Amino acid sequence: MTHAAGQKTLKAGDRPKQKPVHTDTNLTDH
């Protein structure tokens, strides 16, 4: 369910302010 968490953040601000990365990268970061 990591994908869901990543998508939620992306939807919250369209793009993670922490670092401009794609959802794929976010998943690995988590």
MMTF fields as JSON, N, C-alpha, C and O atoms, coordinates in Angstrom:
{
  "mmtfVersion": "1.0.0",
  "mmtfProducer": "UNKNOWN",
  "numBonds": 119,
  "numAtoms": 120,
  "numGroups": 30,
  "numChains": 1,
  "numModels": 1,
  "chainsPerModel": [1],
  "groupsPerChain": [30],
  "chainIdList": ["A"],
  "bondAtomList": [4, 2, 8, 6, 12, 10, 16, 14, 20, 18, 24, 22, 28, 26, 32, 30, 36, 34, 40, 38, 44, 42, 48, 46, 52, 50, 56, 54, 60, 58, 64, 62, 68, 66, 72, 70, 76, 74, 80, 78, 84, 82, 88, 86, 92, 90, 96, 94, 100, 98, 104, 102, 108, 106, 112, 110, 116, 114],
  "bondOrderList": [1, 1, 1, 1, 1, 1, 1, 1, 1, 1, 1, 1, 1, 1, 1, 1, 1, 1, 1, 1, 1, 1, 1, 1, 1, 1, 1, 1, 1],
  "groupList": [{"groupName": "MET", "atomNameList": ["N", "CA", "C", "O"], "elementList": ["N", "C", "C", "O"], "formalChargeList": [0, 0, 0, 0], "bondAtomList": [1, 0, 2, 1, 3, 2], "bondOrderList": [1, 1, 2], "singleLetterCode": "M", "chemCompType": "L-PEPTIDE LINKING"}, {"groupName": "THR", "atomNameList": ["N", "CA", "C", "O"], "elementList": ["N", "C", "C", "O"], "formalChargeList": [0, 0, 0, 0], "bondAtomList": [1, 0, 2, 1, 3, 2], "bondOrderList": [1, 1, 2], "singleLetterCode": "T", "chemCompType": "L-PEPTIDE LINKING"}, {"groupName": "HIS", "atomNameList": ["N", "CA", "C", "O"], "elementList": ["N", "C", "C", "O"], "formalChargeList": [0, 0, 0, 0], "bondAtomList": [1, 0, 2, 1, 3, 2], "bondOrderList": [1, 1, 2], "singleLetterCode": "H", "chemCompType": "L-PEPTIDE LINKING"}, {"groupName": "ALA", "atomNameList": ["N", "CA", "C", "O"], "elementList": ["N", "C", "C", "O"], "formalChargeList": [0, 0, 0, 0], "bondAtomList": [1, 0, 2, 1, 3, 2], "bondOrderList": [1, 1, 2], "singleLetterCode": "A", "chemCompType": "L-PEPTIDE LINKING"}, {"groupName": "GLY", "atomNameList": ["N", "CA", "C", "O"], "elementList": ["N", "C", "C", "O"], "formalChargeList": [0, 0, 0, 0], "bondAtomList": [1, 0, 2, 1, 3, 2], "bondOrderList": [1, 1, 2], "singleLetterCode": "G", "chemCompType": "PEPTIDE LINKING"}, {"groupName": "GLN", "atomNameList": ["N", "CA", "C", "O"], "elementList": ["N", "C", "C", "O"], "formalChargeList": [0, 0, 0, 0], "bondAtomList": [1, 0, 2, 1, 3, 2], "bondOrderList": [1, 1, 2], "singleLetterCode": "Q", "chemCompType": "L-PEPTIDE LINKING"}, {"groupName": "LYS", "atomNameList": ["N", "CA", "C", "O"], "elementList": ["N", "C", "C", "O"], "formalChargeList": [0, 0, 0, 0], "bondAtomList": [1, 0, 2, 1, 3, 2], "bondOrderList": [1, 1, 2], "singleLetterCode": "K", "chemCompType": "L-PEPTIDE LINKING"}, {"groupName": "LEU", "atomNameList": ["N", "CA", "C", "O"], "elementList": ["N", "C", "C", "O"], "formalChargeList": [0, 0, 0, 0], "bondAtomList": [1, 0, 2, 1, 3, 2], "bondOrderList": [1, 1, 2], "singleLetterCode": "L", "chemCompType": "L-PEPTIDE LINKING"}, {"groupName": "ASP", "atomNameList": ["N", "CA", "C", "O"], "elementList": ["N", "C", "C", "O"], "formalChargeList": [0, 0, 0, 0], "bondAtomList": [1, 0, 2, 1, 3, 2], "bondOrderList": [1, 1, 2], "singleLetterCode": "D", "chemCompType": "L-PEPTIDE LINKING"}, {"groupName": "ARG", "atomNameList": ["N", "CA", "C", "O"], "elementList": ["N", "C", "C", "O"], "formalChargeList": [0, 0, 0, 0], "bondAtomList": [1, 0, 2, 1, 3, 2], "bondOrderList": [1, 1, 2], "singleLetterCode": "R", "chemCompType": "L-PEPTIDE LINKING"}, {"groupName": "PRO", "atomNameList": ["N", "CA", "C", "O"], "elementList": ["N", "C", "C", "O"], "formalChargeList": [0, 0, 0, 0], "bondAtomList": [1, 0, 2, 1, 3, 2], "bondOrderList": [1, 1, 2], "singleLetterCode": "P", "chemCompType": "L-PEPTIDE LINKING"}, {"groupName": "VAL", "atomNameList": ["N", "CA", "C", "O"], "elementList": ["N", "C", "C", "O"], "formalChargeList": [0, 0, 0, 0], "bondAtomList": [1, 0, 2, 1, 3, 2], "bondOrderList": [1, 1, 2], "singleLetterCode": "V", "chemCompType": "L-PEPTIDE LINKING"}, {"groupName": "ASN", "atomNameList": ["N", "CA", "C", "O"], "elementList": ["N", "C", "C", "O"], "formalChargeList": [0, 0, 0, 0], "bondAtomList": [1, 0, 2, 1, 3, 2], "bondOrderList": [1, 1, 2], "singleLetterCode": "N", "chemCompType": "L-PEPTIDE LINKING"}],
  "groupTypeList": [0, 1, 2, 3, 3, 4, 5, 6, 1, 7, 6, 3, 4, 8, 9, 10, 6, 5, 6, 10, 11, 2, 1, 8, 1, 12, 7, 1, 8, 2],
  "groupIdList": [1, 2, 3, 4, 5, 6, 7, 8, 9, 10, 11, 12, 13, 14, 15, 16, 17, 18, 19, 20, 21, 22, 23, 24, 25, 26, 27, 28, 29, 30],
  "secStructList": [7, 2, 2, 2, 2, 2, 2, 2, 2, 2, 2, 2, 2, 1, 1, 7, 1, 1, 7, 7, 7, 7, 2, 2, 2, 2, 2, 2, 2, 7],
  "xCoordList": [0.842, 0.0, 0.879, 0.427, 2.125, 3.029, 2.622, 2.734, 2.155, 1.768, 0.659, 0.672, -0.283, -1.407, -0.883, -1.323, 0.037, 0.582, 1.304, 1.15, 2.084, 2.813, 1.851, 2.038, 0.819, -0.15, -0.87, -1.164, -1.153, -1.862, -1.047, -1.597, 0.252, 1.108, 1.127, 1.058, 1.219, 1.275, -0.016, 0.004, -1.135, -2.431, -2.578, -3.233, -1.974, -2.102, -1.471, -2.013, -0.344, 0.337, 0.791, 1.71, 0.134, 0.492, 1.944, 2.26, 2.823, 4.246, 4.871, 4.662, 5.625, 6.269, 7.237, 8.203, 6.981, 7.84, 9.226, 10.214, 9.283, 10.567, 11.595, 12.701, 11.204, 12.107, 11.278, 10.417, 11.524, 10.8, 11.136, 11.975, 10.467, 10.719, 9.406, 8.331, 9.511, 8.298, 7.784, 8.458, 6.584, 6.008, 6.898, 7.028, 7.503, 8.376, 9.521, 9.858, 10.103, 11.213, 10.71, 11.369, 9.537, 8.965, 8.774, 9.014, 8.339, 8.079, 9.374, 9.371, 10.468, 11.75, 12.233, 12.816, 11.985, 12.431, 11.757, 12.38, 10.499, 9.733, 10.284, 9.763],
  "yCoordList": [-1.209, 0.0, 1.262, 2.357, 1.074, 2.226, 3.167, 4.386, 2.608, 3.428, 4.41, 5.575, 3.922, 4.77, 5.955, 7.088, 5.696, 6.762, 7.794, 8.998, 7.324, 8.234, 9.068, 10.274, 8.415, 9.136, 10.194, 11.28, 9.885, 10.823, 12.118, 13.217, 11.974, 13.155, 13.964, 15.193, 13.281, 13.961, 14.737, 15.866, 14.126, 14.774, 15.967, 16.959, 15.852, 16.916, 18.21, 19.295, 18.094, 19.307, 19.138, 19.821, 18.205, 17.995, 17.522, 16.657, 18.106, 17.706, 17.884, 18.914, 16.907, 16.975, 18.147, 18.219, 19.054, 20.232, 19.816, 20.516, 18.679, 18.215, 18.082, 18.614, 17.352, 17.232, 16.909, 16.03, 17.599, 17.398, 16.05, 15.954, 15.012, 13.67, 13.027, 13.438, 12.012, 11.317, 10.386, 10.162, 9.844, 8.937, 7.701, 7.161, 7.266, 6.089, 6.319, 5.436, 7.495, 7.799, 7.922, 7.488, 8.518, 8.707, 7.357, 7.205, 6.386, 5.06, 4.47, 3.857, 4.659, 4.116, 4.887, 4.313, 6.189, 7.026, 6.584, 6.566, 6.234, 5.842, 4.611, 4.135],
  "zCoordList": [0.0, 0.0, 0.0, 0.335, -0.379, -0.401, -1.52, -1.385, -2.614, -3.77, -3.371, -3.766, -2.594, -2.162, -1.35, -1.545, -0.457, 0.387, -0.475, -0.27, -1.428, -2.306, -3.136, -3.296, -3.664, -4.488, -3.664, -4.164, -2.414, -1.54, -1.4, -1.467, -1.208, -1.041, -2.334, -2.304, -3.452, -4.741, -4.961, -5.451, -4.597, -4.795, -3.841, -4.163, -2.699, -1.701, -2.221, -2.012, -2.887, -3.376, -4.811, -5.264, -5.543, -6.938, -7.063, -7.88, -6.236, -6.297, -4.918, -4.276, -4.457, -3.143, -3.052, -3.811, -2.137, -1.991, -1.482, -1.705, -0.801, -0.264, -1.389, -1.301, -2.463, -3.607, -4.847, -4.802, -5.936, -7.197, -7.819, -8.715, -7.328, -7.869, -8.281, -7.845, -9.128, -9.578, -8.486, -7.48, -8.691, -7.695, -7.531, -6.433, -8.626, -8.582, -7.591, -6.802, -7.642, -6.74, -5.304, -4.359, -5.164, -3.835, -3.154, -1.956, -3.941, -3.394, -2.829, -1.762, -3.549, -3.095, -1.87, -0.951, -1.872, -0.762, 0.534, 1.595, 0.438, 1.624, 2.235, 3.244]
}
